[in-house]
Amino acid sequence: MAVGELAQFGAGIAIGFGAIGAGLGIGLATKGLMEGISRQPEIAGKAIGYFLVGAALAEACAIYAFIIALKLSGMIG
């Protein structure tokens, strides 16, 4: 395999793991939100705010993986 082919393979792995991690993170955050609201409906407003922060952090990991994949494939600097 040439170095370019290995970089493409690494880019695919980076974006794959990034997507899996973000999906699991948002899924677990949503599960926790639904369980919390079902137990105490009066905290729904406050819990959604915390959920959005957690979801944004999980998505940030996917964006970092995307940037690494673009870097490995040579599409950016």
Secondary structure by P-SEA (a helix, b strand, c coil): ccaaaaaaaaaaaaaaaaaaaaaaaaaaaaaaaaaaaaacccaaaaaaaaaaaaaaaaaaaaaaaaaaaaaaacccc
